[in-house]
């Protein structure tokens, strides 16, 4: 079964570069207005993928951003709240071959303005530092402890044994930033590796291809091999996408999942971005699998109340009797994938309050 693609193109895009150029055109010109913050987000993501995979789209493809690049100082001055998007787009365009050197002046201006100091999140500060460092500028000279705090967060594996998509996405981005998107070894410790495996187990059981793709990319950036079962499942998910022309305004579609899966394929020895791209405004849609077994597993464990255990060897047969055959098969696949399932389950079971305040009536 091949990718299902509705074509509306006068010629076939015979090379990967041509398909990527077509994607740049659809993101830059047809899906949204440049005044829409989601335009910034979509284009920053697409350009970042191309830059991190060392693509060279060519002058004609980059020319679609010519007017935006010419006006980027004006945008930065008036919309400093979007400086990370704007810096990312500017730096990636230049690194992809756009003539110009505005990134150096913009990173210096952002540092002088103290824009990174206005961030509440360490993750956002880390992104700002990483962007400015691409042009040799230190955005946070008075915060030497930032990296240590990121590693401390990422190394608390217990966080990632419980469903928390926000924390899991933050974990992947910490590895992205520490590794400079795979340019060097971030030297993650065993605890951070375990966190990635825990987060990936949850994503696998939730059938969350978007998050699992990011986790597999983060593992590769960290010089660790993702479980083959995860990568095989992700590769199969590409068959469920449709790219179609549409006049739909205010697009809410599956573009991010499409980008992440293709990015994953490019980093896993496969060929990403093989689908033909229709002309006009493209909608990325996906036939999704049935709800993942994570909900079944969670409901079964919750229903056990004080009778549940955090010992997977004790709970395996009991869980199998309370979930569907499909869920049981997925749980077995997850168990066989990492060698960390028992440790993952000990956190997922959440039995730490048995005999504690709840049992004593201290929690209403």
C-alpha positions in Angstrom: 0.0 0.0 0.0 1.4 3.4 -1.0 0.8 6.9 0.2 -2.6 8.0 -1.0 -2.1 11.3 -2.7 -4.6 13.3 -4.8 -2.7 15.0 -7.5 -3.4 18.4 -9.0 -0.1 19.2 -10.5 1.0 19.9 -14.1 4.1 17.7 -13.8 5.5 15.1 -11.4 8.1 16.3 -8.8 10.8 13.9 -9.8 13.2 14.7 -7.0 13.1 15.1 -3.3 14.3 18.7 -3.7 11.4 19.4 -6.0 8.9 18.0 -3.5 10.4 20.0 -0.7 10.4 23.1 -2.8 6.7 22.5 -3.4 6.1 22.1 0.3 7.9 25.4 1.0 5.6 27.1 -1.6 2.5 25.7 0.0 3.5 26.7 3.5 4.9 30.1 2.5 2.2 31.2 0.1 -1.1 29.3 0.1 -2.1 28.0 3.6 -2.0 31.1 5.7 -1.2 34.8 5.7 2.2 36.0 6.8 0.4 38.0 9.5 -0.9 34.8 11.1 1.3 33.5 14.0 0.5 30.0 12.7 2.2 31.0 9.5 5.3 31.6 11.5 5.0 28.3 13.3 4.4 26.2 10.2 7.2 27.8 8.2 9.7 27.7 11.1 9.0 24.0 11.5 9.4 23.2 7.8 12.6 25.3 7.4 14.0 23.8 10.6 13.6 20.3 9.3 15.3 21.1 6.1 18.2 22.8 7.8 18.7 20.0 10.4 18.7 17.4 7.6 21.2 19.5 5.6 19.0 20.0 2.6 19.9 22.6 -0.1 16.5 23.6 -1.7 18.1 26.0 -4.2 17.7 29.7 -4.9 14.3 29.4 -6.7 12.7 27.6 -3.7 14.1 30.1 -1.2 13.0 33.0 -3.3 9.5 32.4 -2.1 10.6 33.9 1.2 12.4 36.9 -0.4 10.0 39.6 0.6 9.6 38.2 4.1 13.4 38.1 4.6 13.7 41.7 3.3 11.2 43.0 5.9 12.3 40.8 8.8 13.9 43.6 10.8 10.6 45.6 10.7 8.7 42.5 11.9 11.2 41.8 14.7 11.0 45.3 16.0 7.2 45.5 16.0 6.5 41.8 17.1 9.3 41.1 19.6 7.0 38.6 21.3 7.5 36.3 18.2 11.3 36.8 18.2 12.0 33.0 18.5 10.0 32.2 15.4 11.5 35.1 13.5 15.1 34.3 14.4 14.5 30.6 13.6 13.2 31.4 10.1 15.9 34.0 9.4 18.8 31.8 10.5 17.5 28.7 8.7 16.9 30.6 5.5 20.5 31.9 5.6 21.9 28.5 6.5 19.9 26.9 3.6 21.5 29.3 1.2 19.5 32.6 1.2 21.9 35.4 0.4 22.3 37.8 3.3 23.6 38.0 6.9 20.8 39.6 8.8 20.8 36.8 11.4 23.9 38.1 13.1 22.5 41.6 13.7 19.1 40.2 14.8 20.6 37.9 17.4 22.7 40.7 18.8 19.6 43.0 18.9 17.6 40.2 20.7 20.4 39.8 23.3 20.7 43.6 23.9 16.9 43.8 24.4 17.0 41.0 26.9 14.2 39.1 25.1 15.3 35.8 26.5 15.1 37.2 30.0 11.4 37.8 29.5 10.8 34.0 29.1 9.1 32.2 32.0 10.1 28.7 30.8 13.5 27.2 30.9 12.7 25.5 27.7 12.0 28.8 25.9 15.1 30.2 27.4 17.1 27.3 26.1 15.6 27.8 22.6 16.5 31.5 22.7 20.1 30.7 23.8 20.5 28.1 21.1 19.2 30.4 18.4 21.5 33.3 19.4 24.5 30.9 19.8 24.1 30.0 16.1 25.6 33.4 15.4 28.0 33.4 18.3 25.8 35.5 20.7 25.2 34.6 24.3 21.6 35.5 25.1 21.7 34.6 28.9 25.2 35.4 30.2 23.9 35.6 33.8 22.3 32.2 33.8 25.0 29.5 33.9 22.7 27.0 35.5 20.2 26.7 32.7 21.6 23.5 31.1 21.9 21.8 34.6 18.2 22.5 35.2 17.1 21.1 31.9 19.1 17.9 32.5 17.6 17.6 36.0 14.1 17.9 34.6 14.9 15.4 31.8 16.5 12.9 34.1 13.5 12.5 36.4 12.2 9.4 34.6 9.1 9.1 37.0 7.7 12.2 35.3 7.5 10.4 32.0 6.0 7.2 33.3 2.6 9.0 33.6 0.6 10.5 30.7 1.7 14.1 30.3 2.2 15.1 26.7 3.4 18.6 27.5 6.3 17.2 29.6 7.1 14.6 26.9 7.3 17.2 24.1 9.5 19.3 26.4 11.8 16.3 26.9 12.3 15.8 23.2 13.0 19.5 22.7 15.6 19.5 25.5 17.5 16.8 23.6 17.0 18.8 20.4 18.6 21.9 21.9 21.4 20.1 23.8 22.4 18.3 20.7 22.0 21.3 18.3 19.5 19.1 16.4 21.9 16.2 16.1 25.1 18.2 15.3 26.9 16.9 18.4 26.5 14.3 21.1 24.5 15.8 24.0 26.0 13.1 26.3 22.7 12.3 28.0 22.9 10.2 31.1 21.2 6.8 31.7 18.4 8.6 33.5 17.5 10.8 30.5 17.7 7.8 28.2 15.2 6.0 30.5 13.0 9.1 30.4 12.9 8.9 26.6 12.1 5.2 26.7 9.3 5.8 29.2 7.8 8.7 27.2 8.1 6.6 24.1 6.3 3.7 25.7 3.4 5.9 26.5 3.3 7.4 23.0 3.4 3.9 21.5 0.6 2.7 23.7 -1.4 5.9 22.8 -0.8 5.4 19.1 0.6 9.0 19.1 2.7 9.0 16.0 3.6 12.7 16.2 5.1 12.4 19.7 6.7 9.0 19.1 8.4 10.3 15.9 9.9 13.2 18.0 11.1 10.7 20.6 12.8 8.5 18.1 14.5 11.5 16.5 15.6 12.7 20.0 17.1 9.2 20.6 19.0 9.3 17.4 20.3 12.8 18.2 21.4 11.4 21.5 23.3 8.6 19.7 20.9 6.0 21.1 19.0 3.5 18.8 15.2 3.7 19.0 13.4 0.4 19.5 12.9 -1.3 16.1 9.2 -2.0 17.0 8.6 1.7 17.3 10.3 2.6 14.1 8.5 -0.1 12.2 5.1 1.1 13.4 6.0 4.7 12.5 7.1 3.8 9.1 3.7 2.0 8.5 1.8 5.2 9.6 3.0 7.1 6.5 0.7 5.0 4.4 -2.3 6.6 6.1 -1.7 10.2 4.8 -3.6 12.0 2.0 -2.3 15.3 0.5 -5.1 17.2 -1.3 -5.7 20.7 -2.7 -8.3 22.7 -0.8 -9.6 26.2 -0.5 -10.2 25.7 3.2 -9.3 28.8 5.3 -7.9 28.6 8.7 -6.5 25.1 8.2 -6.6 22.7 11.1 -5.2 19.5 9.8 -2.5 16.9 10.3 0.4 18.8 8.8 2.6 18.6 12.0 2.3 14.8 12.2 3.2 14.6 8.5 6.3 16.7 9.0 7.4 14.8 12.1 7.0 11.4 10.4 8.9 12.5 7.3 11.6 14.0 9.5 11.8 10.8 11.4 12.2 8.8 8.1 15.0 11.1 7.0 16.9 10.3 10.2 16.2 6.6 10.3 17.7 5.4 7.0 14.5 5.8 5.0 13.6 8.4 2.4 11.2 11.0 3.7 9.1 13.4 1.7 8.3 11.1 -1.1 4.7 12.1 -1.7 3.8 14.4 -4.6 2.6 17.8 -3.4 -0.5 19.2 -5.1 -0.7 22.8 -6.2 -2.5 25.4 -4.2 -3.4 25.2 -0.5 -2.6 21.7 0.6 -4.5 19.9 3.4 -2.6 17.1 5.2 -5.1 14.5 6.4 -4.7 11.1 8.0 -6.8 8.0 8.6 -6.1 7.4 12.2 -6.0 4.1 13.9 -8.5 3.2 16.6 -8.0 4.6 20.0 -4.8 3.4 21.5 -4.7 0.8 24.3 -3.3 3.4 26.8 -6.8 4.4 27.9 -7.9 0.7 28.4 -4.8 0.1 30.4 -5.3 3.2 32.5 -9.0 2.5 33.2 -8.2 -1.1 34.1 -5.5 0.0 36.6 -7.7 2.7 38.1 -10.6 0.3 38.6 -8.4 -1.9 40.7 -8.0 0.8 43.3 -5.9 -0.3 46.3 -5.7 -3.8 44.8 -3.3 -2.8 42.0 0.4 -3.4 42.4 3.4 -1.7 40.8 5.0 -5.1 40.1 4.5 -5.9 36.5 5.3 -9.6 37.0 2.4 -9.8 39.5 0.0 -7.7 37.4 0.6 -9.0 33.9 -2.0 -11.7 33.9 -4.5 -9.6 35.8 -4.1 -6.7 33.2 -4.5 -9.2 30.3 -7.8 -10.3 31.7 -9.2 -6.8 31.9 -8.2 -5.3 28.4 -9.2 -6.3 24.8 -7.1 -8.6 22.7 -5.9 -5.7 20.6 -4.7 -3.8 23.7 -3.1 -6.9 25.1 -1.1 -7.4 21.9 0.1 -3.7 22.0 1.1 -4.0 25.6 3.1 -7.2 24.8 4.8 -5.3 22.0 5.6 -2.4 24.3 6.9 -4.8 26.9 9.3 -6.5 24.4 10.5 -3.2 22.9 12.8 -1.5 25.5 13.8 -3.8 28.4 12.5 -1.0 30.7 8.8 -2.0 30.8 8.8 -3.2 34.4 10.5 0.0 35.6 8.0 2.0 33.5 5.1 0.1 34.9 6.2 0.7 38.5 5.7 4.5 37.9 2.6 4.1 35.7 0.8 2.0 38.3 0.8 5.0 40.8 0.5 3.1 44.0 2.6 5.4 46.1 -0.3 6.7 48.2 -1.6 3.3 49.3 -1.6 3.3 53.0 -0.8 7.0 53.0 -2.9 10.2 53.3 -5.7 8.9 51.0 -6.1 5.7 53.0 -6.1 7.7 56.2 -8.9 10.0 55.0 -6.6 13.0 54.7 -7.6 13.6 51.1 -11.3 14.4 50.4 
